[in-house]
Amino acid sequence: MPYRSLLRTLVIMLLLQACKTPESSLVLPGEAPKPVKNIIFLIGDGMGLPQISAALYSNGNILNLEQFPVIGFHKPYSASGIITDSAAGATAFACGIKTYNGSIGMSVDTLPCYSIMEELKDRGYATGLIASSTIVHATPAAFVAHQPIRVFYEAIAADFLKADVDLIIGGGKRYFDRREEDGRDLYKELKQKGYTVSDYYKEEFPAILPPPKHPFVYFTADKHPLTKAAGRDYLPDATNLAVSFLPRRSDKGFFLMVEGSQIDWGGHSNDGNLVVEEMLDFDQAVKEALRFARKNGETLVVVTGDHESGGLAINPGSEMNNLQLAFTTNGHTAAMVPVFAYGPWAELFSGIYENTEIYYKMKQALGIADTAISSVK
């Protein structure tokens, strides 16, 4: 065989070998990947890369977050400017739009947006919200409420009565049963709607066994729950309860949002110990989500933060399990935020993208991507 022909043949063979698709990833013509059945979306409020690093190096160099095979970064800025707040950040996740700081489930024109949780409820999925803050706080509120200002807590609580969420666990009982604006007893109204309703005063959370026949609400505090260090311990257990409860509420699937709320508070107070303690508690909730997803096989787990808080730095002089932490601000920063994904369709979450893309990527994974993925700036 002439030298040029031989060289051409070898090049073609090498190219064919390089392009060969592994058998495990073959997709037949006309065959599409199977949509996921469930999504567990965990949000560490104020959790950026420094908070994750501080928790990792304060915990023997081990976190459950390390088990995620796919990692990306989102750009968290809002319509108000380069630094977002939790309300605009959560609305971006819930609705796929950039909005102004302080907006709960509303556009920049103060029009209500149709959240992924509302859409999935309308499609027959079970839904759940868990937070280590009040349940009417910005992050959980953005998935079910529509208010122009995040501090309208009683109005947000009233919106929960319209949302028909299957499972609600968090603080803020006072905004339901001791309201100042209208005198309504939303605790009683939830019961009238068929909810099983309980709270911290009636029974301890570990004693709870809610019957799946009825939707369930548990108030963990009258206002904000305690910090982890002060004795709050329900976040991982609530996550575990939710992934057992929600599949029995709908055969179609479920959407669960879990917020580690008080990581953010450690950043605002420039308290490194609080940041680490809350991060490690949140990481235990991540562990429960991963455990379920591994067994289930039809669940996508996505973990991210809405923004970074405090401008946290791990300074020189730090050693493993003995960190020298410092802060540059008592507010939020504009740093990009990591996104972790595990399960079917996890590969969608690699790369760098707008925070709004998380909404579209979750819908695509569920097979309901009726709107093309596109950034909203």
TORDO-453507 format. One record per atom (N, C-alpha, C): x, y, z. Coordinates in steps of 0.2 Angstrom, whole numbers, padded with zeros to 4 digits, always signed. Example, Ala and Ser with C-alpha at 12.3 -4.5 7.8 and 13.67 -1.06 7.14 Angstrom:
2
+0066-0028+0039+0062-0022+0039+0066-0016+0039+0064-0011+0035+0068-0005+0036+0064+0000+0039
END
This chain:
377
+0004-0006+0000+0000+0000+0000+0004+0006+0000+0003+0011-0004+0007+0017-0005+0007+0021+0002+0012+0024+0004+0013+0027+0010+0008+0032+0012+0006+0036+0007+0000+0041+0008-0007+0038+0009-0008+0032+0006-0014+0028+0007-0014+0025+0014-0008+0023+0016-0008+0020+0022-0009+0025+0028-0006+0031+0027-0006+0036+0032-0014+0038+0033-0017+0039+0027-0024+0041+0027-0028+0036+0030-0027+0029+0029-0031+0024+0033-0030+0024+0040-0024+0025+0042-0022+0026+0049-0026+0032+0053-0026+0037+0049-0029+0043+0052-0037+0042+0053-0040+0039+0048-0047+0038+0048-0048+0033+0054-0044+0028+0055-0045+0023+0060-0045+0026+0067-0040+0031+0068-0039+0034+0074-0045+0039+0075-0047+0042+0070-0053+0047+0071-0059+0043+0073-0060+0037+0070-0066+0033+0071-0066+0030+0078-0060+0028+0081-0059+0026+0087-0061+0031+0092-0058+0037+0091-0059+0043+0096-0066+0045+0096-0070+0044+0091-0077+0046+0091-0082+0040+0093-0079+0035+0095-0083+0029+0096-0087+0030+0103-0093+0029+0103-0097+0030+0109-0097+0024+0113-0096+0025+0120-0096+0020+0125-0103+0016+0124-0103+0010+0125-0110+0006+0125-0115+0009+0130-0113+0011+0136-0117+0013+0141-0121+0019+0139-0118+0023+0134-0121+0030+0133-0124+0030+0126-0125+0024+0123-0128+0024+0116-0135+0026+0117-0138+0030+0112-0145+0032+0112-0147+0031+0105-0152+0026+0104-0155+0024+0098-0158+0030+0094-0159+0030+0088-0162+0035+0084-0170+0036+0087-0172+0042+0088-0178+0043+0091-0179+0042+0098-0174+0039+0102-0174+0038+0109-0172+0044+0113-0176+0046+0117-0174+0052+0122-0173+0049+0129-0168+0053+0132-0167+0051+0139-0174+0051+0143-0175+0047+0148-0181+0046+0152-0181+0052+0157-0186+0056+0157-0187+0062+0162-0186+0059+0169-0184+0063+0174-0184+0061+0181-0191+0062+0184-0192+0058+0189-0198+0058+0192-0198+0063+0198-0193+0064+0201-0193+0068+0207-0187+0073+0207-0187+0079+0210-0182+0083+0211-0181+0085+0218-0176+0085+0221-0174+0087+0228-0169+0093+0227-0172+0099+0228-0168+0105+0227-0166+0108+0234-0160+0108+0235-0157+0110+0242-0153+0117+0241-0155+0122+0245-0152+0129+0244-0149+0131+0251-0143+0132+0251-0139+0134+0257-0139+0142+0256-0143+0145+0260-0144+0152+0260-0137+0156+0262-0134+0160+0257-0128+0163+0259-0122+0158+0258-0123+0152+0255-0118+0147+0254-0114+0148+0247-0108+0151+0248-0104+0151+0242-0098+0146+0243-0093+0147+0239-0087+0142+0239-0083+0143+0246-0083+0149+0248-0079+0150+0255-0082+0146+0261-0089+0147+0261-0093+0143+0266-0092+0136+0266-0092+0133+0259-0091+0126+0258-0084+0124+0260-0079+0128+0259-0072+0126+0260-0071+0126+0268-0074+0131+0271-0073+0132+0278-0076+0126+0282-0082+0124+0280-0085+0118+0283-0081+0111+0281-0079+0111+0275-0075+0105+0273-0068+0105+0278-0065+0110+0278-0058+0110+0282-0059+0110+0290-0066+0111+0292-0067+0111+0299-0070+0104+0301-0071+0100+0296-0074+0093+0297-0070+0087+0295-0064+0088+0296-0059+0082+0294-0058+0081+0287-0059+0087+0283-0059+0087+0276-0064+0082+0272-0070+0082+0275-0075+0077+0272-0082+0081+0272-0085+0081+0266-0092+0083+0266-0096+0079+0261-0102+0078+0262-0107+0074+0258-0107+0078+0251-0106+0084+0251-0106+0088+0244-0100+0085+0240-0095+0082+0242-0090+0079+0238-0092+0073+0234-0098+0070+0235-0100+0065+0232-0104+0066+0225-0105+0073+0224-0108+0075+0218-0104+0074+0212-0106+0071+0206-0101+0070+0201-0101+0076+0196-0106+0080+0196-0107+0086+0192-0107+0093+0196-0103+0097+0194-0102+0104+0197-0102+0109+0192-0106+0115+0193-0106+0120+0189-0106+0127+0193-0107+0133+0190-0107+0139+0194-0113+0143+0191-0117+0146+0195-0122+0151+0193-0120+0158+0194-0122+0163+0190-0121+0170+0191-0127+0173+0195-0126+0175+0201-0132+0176+0205-0135+0183+0205-0132+0188+0201-0135+0195+0201-0142+0195+0200-0145+0201+0202-0152+0202+0201-0154+0208+0196-0160+0209+0195-0162+0215+0191-0160+0221+0195-0159+0221+0201-0157+0227+0205-0150+0229+0204-0146+0224+0203-0139+0226+0202-0135+0219+0203-0128+0220+0204-0124+0214+0204-0124+0210+0210-0127+0213+0215-0128+0209+0222-0135+0208+0223-0137+0202+0223-0144+0200+0224-0145+0199+0232-0152+0199+0233-0154+0197+0240-0157+0190+0239-0159+0187+0244-0162+0180+0244-0169+0180+0241-0173+0185+0241-0179+0185+0238-0179+0185+0230-0174+0189+0227-0173+0189+0220-0170+0183+0218-0165+0181+0222-0161+0174+0221-0166+0168+0220-0171+0168+0225-0175+0162+0225-0180+0163+0220-0182+0169+0218-0187+0170+0213-0184+0167+0206-0178+0169+0205-0174+0166+0199-0174+0159+0199-0173+0155+0204-0174+0148+0204-0181+0146+0203-0185+0149+0206-0192+0147+0206-0196+0148+0200-0194+0154+0196-0198+0156+0191-0194+0157+0184-0187+0157+0185-0183+0158+0179-0183+0165+0177-0184+0170+0181-0183+0177+0179-0179+0181+0184-0175+0186+0181-0172+0190+0186-0177+0196+0188-0177+0197+0194-0181+0202+0197-0178+0207+0202-0181+0211+0205-0178+0216+0209-0177+0213+0216-0172+0216+0220-0171+0213+0227-0177+0215+0231-0180+0210+0235-0185+0210+0239-0192+0207+0236-0192+0206+0230-0197+0203+0226-0199+0196+0228-0205+0194+0230-0206+0187+0231-0211+0184+0226-0208+0180+0221-0212+0177+0216-0215+0182+0211-0212+0188+0210-0215+0193+0206-0210+0196+0201-0212+0198+0195-0207+0201+0190-0205+0208+0192-0201+0211+0188-0199+0218+0189-0205+0222+0189-0210+0220+0185-0216+0224+0184-0221+0222+0190-0219+0219+0195-0223+0217+0200-0229+0212+0198-0228+0208+0193-0233+0203+0191-0231+0197+0193-0236+0193+0196-0234+0186+0199-0231+0182+0193-0226+0178+0195-0224+0173+0190-0226+0166+0193-0226+0161+0188-0229+0155+0189-0223+0150+0191-0222+0149+0197-0216+0145+0199-0216+0138+0197-0210+0135+0197-0210+0128+0196-0214+0123+0201-0214+0125+0207-0218+0122+0212-0225+0122+0210-0228+0128+0209-0235+0129+0207-0237+0125+0201-0232+0125+0196-0234+0121+0189-0234+0114+0191-0229+0111+0195-0229+0104+0196-0235+0102+0200-0237+0106+0205-0243+0105+0209-0249+0104+0204-0250+0109+0199-0255+0109+0194-0255+0102+0190-0249+0100+0189-0248+0094+0185-0249+0087+0189-0250+0088+0195-0251+0082+0199-0246+0079+0203-0240+0083+0203-0234+0081+0208-0236+0083+0215-0233+0079+0220-0233+0081+0227-0227+0087+0227-0228+0091+0232-0223+0097+0233-0222+0097+0241-0216+0100+0242-0214+0101+0249-0209+0106+0250-0209+0110+0256-0205+0115+0258-0202+0114+0265-0196+0115+0266-0193+0114+0272-0188+0120+0273-0188+0123+0279-0183+0128+0280-0181+0128+0287-0175+0131+0289-0172+0131+0296-0173+0139+0298-0177+0142+0294-0180+0149+0296-0187+0149+0297-0190+0155+0297-0198+0154+0296-0199+0152+0289-0205+0149+0289-0207+0146+0282-0209+0152+0277-0211+0158+0280-0213+0163+0276-0207+0168+0274-0201+0165+0276-0195+0169+0274-0194+0169+0267-0189+0173+0264-0188+0174+0257-0188+0168+0252-0183+0164+0254-0182+0158+0250-0188+0153+0249-0191+0150+0255-0196+0146+0254-0202+0150+0251-0203+0156+0253-0209+0160+0251-0209+0161+0243-0203+0162+0240-0203+0163+0233-0206+0158+0228-0206+0152+0231-0209+0146+0227-0216+0145+0227-0220+0149+0232-0227+0148+0233-0231+0155+0233-0227+0160+0235-0231+0166+0236-0229+0172+0231-0233+0177+0231-0232+0182+0226-0234+0189+0230-0228+0192+0232-0229+0198+0236-0223+0203+0234-0225+0210+0233-0220+0214+0231-0214+0216+0235-0215+0214+0242-0209+0215+0247-0209+0209+0251-0203+0207+0252-0202+0201+0256-0204+0201+0263-0204+0207+0266-0206+0207+0274-0214+0207+0275-0218+0206+0269-0225+0206+0270-0226+0198+0273-0224+0197+0279-0224+0190+0281-0232+0187+0282-0236+0191+0284-0243+0189+0285-0246+0188+0278-0245+0192+0274-0248+0191+0267-0245+0185+0264-0238+0184+0265-0235+0178+0262-0238+0172+0265-0240+0172+0272-0243+0166+0275-0250+0165+0272-0254+0170+0271-0260+0169+0267-0259+0166+0261-0254+0167+0257-0253+0164+0250-0252+0157+0251-0249+0154+0257-0248+0147+0258-0255+0144+0258-0260+0147+0260-0267+0144+0260-0269+0142+0253-0267+0146+0248-0269+0145+0241-0264+0140+0237-0259+0138+0240-0254+0135+0236-0254+0127+0236-0258+0124+0242-0259+0117+0242-0253+0113+0242-0247+0116+0246-0241+0112+0246-0243+0106+0251-0240+0100+0249-0241+0094+0253-0238+0093+0259-0232+0096+0260-0228+0096+0266-0224+0103+0267-0225+0105+0273-0222+0112+0275-0219+0111+0282-0213+0112+0283-0209+0112+0289-0205+0118+0290-0206+0122+0295-0202+0128+0296-0205+0132+0302-0201+0137+0304-0204+0142+0309-0209+0146+0306-0211+0151+0311-0216+0156+0309-0223+0155+0310-0224+0151+0316-0231+0150+0318-0235+0156+0319-0232+0161+0322-0236+0167+0324-0239+0171+0318-0236+0170+0312-0239+0173+0306-0245+0170+0303-0247+0164+0306-0252+0160+0304-0258+0160+0310-0256+0160+0316-0261+0160+0321-0262+0166+0326-0257+0171+0325-0258+0177+0329-0257+0183+0325-0261+0184+0320-0260+0189+0315-0262+0196+0317-0259+0201+0315-0260+0208+0317-0265+0211+0312-0264+0209+0306-0267+0213+0300-0275+0211+0299-0276+0205+0300-0283+0203+0298-0287+0199+0304-0283+0196+0308-0286+0192+0314-0288+0185+0311-0286+0183+0305-0287+0176+0303-0283+0171+0307-0286+0166+0308-0282+0160+0311-0281+0155+0305-0275+0156+0302-0273+0152+0297-0271+0145+0299-0269+0144+0305-0268+0137+0308-0275+0133+0308-0280+0136+0310-0286+0133+0310-0289+0132+0302-0287+0137+0298-0290+0136+0291-0286+0131+0288-0280+0130+0289-0276+0124+0286-0279+0117+0288-0281+0117+0294-0285+0111+0297-0291+0110+0293-0295+0115+0292-0301+0115+0288-0300+0113+0281-0294+0114+0278-0293+0112+0271-0290+0105+0271-0290+0102+0277-0288+0095+0277-0281+0093+0279-0277+0098+0281-0270+0097+0283-0270+0094+0290-0265+0090+0291-0263+0088+0298-0258+0093+0300-0260+0097+0305-0256+0103+0308-0253+0101+0315-0247+0102+0316-0244+0102+0322-0238+0107+0323-0236+0107+0329-0230+0112+0330-0226+0110+0336-0221+0114+0337-0215+0112+0342-0218+0112+0349-0224+0116+0351-0226+0116+0357-0231+0110+0359-0233+0107+0354-0238+0101+0355-0234+0095+0355-0229+0094+0351-0225+0088+0351-0218+0089+0348-0213+0085+0350-0206+0086+0347-0206+0083+0340-0202+0086+0336-0202+0083+0329-0200+0076+0328-0195+0073+0331-0194+0066+0330-0200+0061+0332-0205+0064+0335-0211+0060+0337-0216+0060+0331-0215+0064+0326-0220+0065+0321-0220+0059+0316-0226+0057+0315-0227+0051+0310-0234+0054+0306-0233+0058+0301-0239+0061+0298-0242+0056+0293-0249+0055+0293-0252+0050+0289-0252+0053+0282-0250+0050+0277-0249+0052+0270-0256+0054+0267-0261+0052+0270-0268+0053+0267-0269+0061+0267-0266+0064+0272-0267+0072+0272-0261+0075+0271-0261+0081+0268-0255+0086+0268-0253+0088+0275-0247+0090+0276-0244+0090+0283-0241+0097+0284-0242+0100+0289-0238+0106+0291-0236+0105+0298-0229+0107+0299-0226+0107+0306-0223+0113+0307-0225+0117+0312-0221+0123+0314-0216+0122+0319-0210+0123+0317-0204+0122+0322-0202+0127+0327-0205+0133+0326-0204+0139+0331-0210+0144+0330-0211+0148+0335-0216+0153+0334-0213+0159+0329-0207+0160+0329-0204+0165+0324-0198+0161+0321-0192+0163+0322-0187+0160+0319-0184+0154+0323-0183+0148+0320-0180+0143+0324-0173+0144+0327-0171+0140+0332-0165+0141+0335-0159+0140+0330-0153+0142+0332-0147+0140+0328-0146+0132+0329-0142+0129+0325-0140+0122+0326-0136+0122+0333-0132+0127+0335-0128+0126+0341-0132+0127+0347-0138+0131+0346-0143+0132+0352-0148+0126+0353-0147+0121+0348-0152+0115+0349-0156+0113+0344-0157+0117+0338-0161+0115+0333-0158+0109+0329-0162+0104+0328-0159+0098+0325-0164+0095+0320-0168+0098+0317-0173+0095+0313-0172+0094+0306-0167+0098+0303-0167+0099+0296-0165+0092+0292-0160+0088+0294-0159+0082+0291-0165+0077+0292-0168+0077+0298-0174+0072+0299-0180+0075+0295-0181+0081+0294-0186+0083+0290-0185+0081+0283-0179+0082+0281-0178+0080+0274-0179+0072+0273-0177+0068+0278-0178+0061+0278-0186+0059+0278-0189+0063+0282-0197+0062+0283-0200+0064+0276-0198+0069+0273-0201+0072+0267-0200+0067+0261-0194+0064+0260-0193+0059+0255-0197+0052+0256-0199+0051+0262-0204+0046+0263-0211+0047+0262-0213+0053+0264-0220+0056+0264-0222+0057+0257-0218+0061+0254-0220+0064+0247-0222+0059+0242-0218+0053+0241-0219+0048+0236-0226+0045+0237-0228+0045+0243-0235+0042+0245-0241+0047+0244-0239+0053+0242-0244+0058+0241-0246+0059+0233-0241+0056+0229-0243+0056+0222-0238+0051+0218-0242+0047+0214-0238+0042+0210-0234+0046+0204-0236+0052+0203-0232+0055+0197-0225+0057+0199-0224+0059+0205-0217+0062+0207-0218+0067+0212-0212+0070+0214-0213+0075+0219-0207+0081+0218-0208+0087+0220-0203+0092+0220-0202+0094+0228-0196+0094+0230-0195+0096+0237-0189+0101+0237-0191+0107+0240-0186+0112+0242-0184+0112+0249-0177+0111+0250-0175+0111+0257-0170+0117+0258-0171+0122+0263-0166+0127+0263-0163+0127+0270-0156+0127+0270-0152+0128+0275-0151+0136+0276-0156+0139+0280-0157+0146+0280-0152+0150+0284-0149+0147+0289-0145+0151+0294-0138+0151+0292-0135+0148+0287-0129+0149+0284-0128+0157+0283-0133+0160+0280-0133+0167+0278-0132+0171+0285-0135+0169+0290-0135+0173+0296-0128+0173+0299-0124+0168+0298-0117+0168+0300-0113+0173+0296-0115+0173+0290-0111+0178+0286-0113+0185+0288-0119+0187+0289-0121+0193+0291-0119+0196+0298-0118+0191+0302-0115+0193+0309-0108+0192+0309-0105+0190+0304-0097+0189+0303-0095+0184+0309-0099+0178+0309-0098+0173+0314-0096+0167+0311-0089+0166+0311-0087+0160+0307-0089+0153+0310-0090+0153+0316-0092+0146+0319-0099+0145+0317-0103+0150+0317-0110+0149+0315-0111+0147+0308-0107+0150+0304-0107+0148+0297-0105+0140+0296-0100+0138+0300-0098+0131+0299-0103+0126+0302-0106+0128+0308-0111+0124+0311-0117+0123+0307-0119+0129+0304-0125+0128+0299-0123+0125+0293-0117+0126+0290-0115+0122+0284-0115+0114+0285-0113+0112+0291-0112+0105+0292-0119+0102+0293-0124+0106+0296-0131+0104+0297-0134+0103+0290-0133+0108+0286-0136+0108+0279-0133+0102+0276-0126+0100+0276-0123+0095+0273-0126+0088+0275-0129+0088+0281-0132+0081+0283-0139+0081+0280-0142+0086+0279-0148+0086+0275-0147+0084+0267-0141+0086+0265-0139+0084+0258-0138+0076+0258-0135+0074+0264-0134+0066+0264-0140+0063+0264-0146+0065+0267-0152+0062+0267-0155+0062+0260-0154+0067+0256-0156+0068+0249-0153+0063+0245-0146+0062+0246-0142+0058+0242-0144+0051+0243-0145+0049+0249-0147+0042+0251-0153+0040+0248-0158+0044+0248-0164+0043+0244-0163+0042+0237-0160+0047+0234-0159+0047+0227-0155+0040+0224-0150+0038+0228-0146+0032+0226-0151+0026+0226-0156+0026+0231-0160+0020+0231-0166+0020+0226-0168+0026+0225-0174+0028+0220-0172+0027+0213-0166+0030+0211-0164+0029+0204-0168+0034+0199-0173+0037+0201-0177+0042+0197-0177+0049+0199-0172+0051+0204-0172+0057+0207-0166+0061+0205-0167+0067+0204-0162+0072+0203-0161+0076+0209-0155+0077+0212-0153+0081+0217-0149+0087+0215-0151+0093+0217-0148+0099+0215-0146+0103+0221-0140+0105+0222-0138+0109+0228-0135+0115+0226-0137+0121+0229-0133+0127+0227-0135+0132+0233-0132+0138+0232-0134+0144+0236-0137+0149+0232-0140+0154+0235-0143+0159+0232-0138+0165+0231-0133+0165+0235-0128+0170+0235-0123+0169+0240-0117+0172+0240-0112+0172+0246-0113+0177+0251-0113+0176+0257-0114+0181+0262-0107+0182+0266-0105+0188+0267-0100+0190+0272-0093+0191+0269-0092+0189+0262-0086+0189+0259-0081+0185+0263-0082+0179+0265-0078+0175+0269-0072+0173+0266-0066+0173+0270-0060+0171+0268-0057+0167+0273-0053+0162+0271-0049+0157+0275-0042+0160+0275-0040+0163+0281-0034+0167+0281-0027+0163+0282-0022+0166+0280-0015+0163+0282-0015+0162+0290-0012+0156+0292-0012+0154+0299-0017+0149+0300-0021+0147+0295-0026+0142+0296-0023+0135+0295-0026+0131+0299-0024+0123+0299-0030+0119+0298-0029+0113+0296-0035+0109+0296-0038+0108+0302-0045+0110+0303-0049+0109+0309-0047+0115+0314-0044+0120+0311-0042+0126+0315-0041+0132+0311-0047+0135+0308-0046+0140+0303-0046+0147+0306-0043+0151+0302-0043+0158+0304-0048+0162+0299-0054+0163+0301-0059+0165+0296-0059+0173+0297-0060+0176+0291-0061+0183+0291-0067+0185+0286-0070+0191+0287-0075+0193+0283-0074+0200+0280-0076+0202+0274-0075+0208+0271-0081+0213+0271-0087+0210+0273-0093+0214+0273-0098+0210+0278-0103+0213+0280-0109+0210+0284-0115+0209+0279-0114+0210+0273-0119+0209+0268-0117+0204+0263-0121+0204+0257-0119+0199+0252-0114+0201+0248-0111+0196+0244-0106+0198+0238-0109+0195+0232-0105+0197+0226-0108+0195+0220-0104+0189+0217-0100+0186+0221-0096+0180+0219-0101+0175+0216-0099+0171+0210-0102+0166+0208-0103+0160+0213-0108+0156+0212-0110+0151+0217-0110+0144+0214-0107+0139+0217-0107+0133+0215-0114+0129+0214-0114+0125+0210-0121+0121+0209-0118+0114+0208-0121+0109+0213-0120+0102+0213-0126+0098+0210-0125+0093+0206-0130+0089+0204-0128+0082+0204-0133+0078+0206-0133+0070+0206-0139+0067+0203-0138+0062+0199-0144+0058+0197-0145+0059+0189-0151+0057+0187-0152+0057+0180-0152+0065+0178-0149+0067+0172-0149+0073+0169-0144+0078+0173-0140+0075+0178-0136+0080+0182-0131+0084+0177-0129+0081+0171-0124+0084+0167-0127+0091+0164-0133+0092+0165-0136+0099+0163-0133+0104+0167-0131+0103+0173-0129+0108+0178-0122+0109+0178-0118+0107+0173-0111+0108+0173-0110+0115+0169-0104+0118+0170-0103+0125+0166-0105+0131+0170-0105+0136+0167-0106+0143+0170-0113+0146+0167-0117+0148+0171-0124+0150+0168-0127+0155+0173-0133+0158+0170-0137+0162+0175-0140+0158+0180-0142+0162+0186-0146+0158+0191-0153+0156+0188-0155+0160+0184-0162+0158+0181-0162+0151+0177-0156+0149+0174-0155+0143+0171-0157+0137+0175-0156+0138+0181-0158+0132+0186-0165+0130+0185-0169+0135+0185-0176+0134+0183-0178+0130+0177-0175+0132+0172-0176+0129+0165-0172+0122+0165-0167+0121+0168-0163+0115+0168-0168+0110+0172-0170+0112+0178-0175+0107+0181-0181+0105+0177-0184+0110+0174-0190+0108+0170-0188+0103+0164-0182+0105+0161-0180+0100+0156-0179+0093+0158-0176+0092+0164-0175+0086+0167-0181+0082+0169-0186+0086+0170-0193+0083+0172-0197+0082+0165-0194+0084+0159-0198+0083+0153-0203+0087+0152-0203+0093+0155-0209+0098+0154-0206+0105+0152-0200+0104+0148-0197+0110+0146-0200+0113+0140-0206+0116+0141-0210+0119+0135-0208+0126+0133-0203+0129+0137-0199+0135+0135-0192+0134+0134-0189+0136+0129-0182+0135+0127-0178+0138+0133-0172+0135+0134-0168+0138+0139-0165+0144+0137-0165+0150+0140-0162+0156+0138-0161+0160+0144-0156+0164+0144-0154+0168+0150-0159+0174+0149-0161+0177+0155-0165+0183+0156-0161+0188+0160-0159+0193+0156-0154+0198+0159-0158+0205+0160
END
